[in-house]
Amino acid sequence: MGYGPLVRAATGVTRLWTSGRIGDGFFDAVTVFPDHVVARVVAIAALAAVIRRDRTGQPAHVHISQAEVAINQLDTTYVADEARAAGLPVSGDPVTHGVYPCAGDDEWCVISVRDDTDWNALTTAMGREGLDRTQCEAEIASWTRTLDKEAVARILQQAGVPAGPMNRPADVLADPQIQHRKLFADMAHPLFDILLPTETDPAPYRDIPPAELRPAPMPGEHSREVCQKVLGLDPAEIDKLIADGALFTSPISARAQGKVGGCPSIPEHRC
């Protein structure tokens, strides 16, 4: 079994994330990369297998490596590093990307300047026409500090300059574009008292109804169902296997079937 932090370290992602960082405060255990990318690749591969089955009647075995997906995501980085190591000229990104502080506590925005047209539009929005582009970071930061991050993005986007606010989770859920596209829906989970915002419709369809939204199963939730429907065991055999410790069931699924009187680690109203 592979884990995200191990994959990130082995494929060079961690080095990229820590480049230029001072100190040892980096903590690489709370993100999901590359899990979410791999899941999408697996979904595409599964659809390809279904198409193969429908066309040829033959099954397919799908095997996806997290490390290979991460390397694929970094293909240009690997090529550029190898070219530099070989002494070959490499043209960098001509766009200047910057992260700047905004009004408020730890609020930020991002601004990208692609060419002189963007630069002139930026300096005009700042009221600093003619500002030297080679010595501008402090000047831009002084301007963005006086404005809300949303205001910076709005002003520069209207001027044709790529810019956007730094979003925290709550900001993402409130984003007008995401709300308009109905990207998230509320999902009930047996271990939580509140509904959880869950990605549901990244690709809206006109004629395909939304997929059923349900949480991942609890460990052991389907033990009895699998033993009965797949293995053909009767309830008495399943009970004995559970009593012997060969199988286990989820406290939630077991209570739903009247098998246990309570959930020691789960509040009663959530069982």
Residue pairs with C-beta under 8 A, 6 or more apart in sequence:
2 66
2 67
4 31
4 32
4 33
4 34
4 35
4 66
5 14
5 28
5 29
7 13
7 34
7 66
7 67
7 70
8 14
8 17
8 28
8 33
8 34
8 70
9 28
10 67
11 67
11 70
11 71
11 74
12 74
12 77
12 78
13 33
13 34
13 70
13 74
14 28
16 74
16 77
17 26
17 28
18 26
33 70
34 66
34 69
34 70
34 73
35 66
37 69
37 70
37 73
38 64
38 66
38 69
41 64
41 69
42 62
42 64
45 62
45 64
46 62
48 60
49 59
49 60
49 62
52 58
52 60
53 59
53 60
71 78
80 90
83 89
83 90
84 90
94 114
94 115
95 112
95 113
95 114
96 112
96 113
97 110
97 111
97 112
98 110
98 111
98 112
98 113
98 137
98 140
99 108
99 109
99 110
99 166
100 108
100 109
100 110
100 111
100 140
100 141
100 144
100 145
100 152
101 107
101 108
101 141
101 144
101 145
102 108
102 109
102 144
102 145
102 147
102 148
102 149
102 152
102 165
103 145
103 146
103 147
103 148
103 149
104 148
104 149
107 148
107 149
107 165
107 166
108 149
108 165
108 166
109 144
109 149
109 152
109 153
109 163
109 164
109 165
109 166
110 163
110 164
110 165
110 166
111 122
111 140
111 144
111 152
111 156
111 161
111 162
111 163
112 118
112 161
112 162
112 163
113 119
113 122
113 133
113 161
114 162
117 160
118 160
118 161
118 162
119 133
120 129
121 156
121 159
121 160
121 161
122 140
122 156
122 159
122 161
123 129
123 130
123 131
124 159
125 155
125 156
125 159
125 161
126 139
126 140
126 143
128 139
128 143
131 139
144 152
147 155
149 165
149 166
150 165
152 163
152 165
153 163
153 164
153 165
156 162
156 163
157 163
165 171
167 175
172 178
173 179
173 184
173 197
178 184
181 201
181 204
182 200
182 201
182 204
183 199
183 200
183 201
183 202
184 197
184 198
184 199
184 200
185 197
185 198
185 200
185 201
185 210
185 213
186 195
186 196
186 197
186 198
187 195
187 196
187 197
187 198
187 200
187 213
187 214
187 215
188 195
188 196
188 215
189 196
189 215
190 215
190 218
190 252
190 266
190 270
190 271
191 218
191 266
191 270
192 270
193 270
196 215
198 213
200 210
200 211
200 213
201 210
217 250
218 250
218 251
218 252
218 253
219 248
219 250
220 247
220 248
220 249
220 250
220 253
221 249
221 250
221 252
221 253
222 253
223 238
223 242
223 247
223 248
223 249
223 250
223 253
224 235
224 238
224 249
224 253
224 257
227 233
227 237
227 238
227 241
227 247
228 234
228 235
228 238
233 241
238 247
241 247
242 248
242 249
249 259
251 260
251 263
251 264
251 265
251 266
251 271
252 263
252 266
252 270
252 271
254 260
255 261
255 262
255 263
255 271
262 268
262 271
263 270
263 271
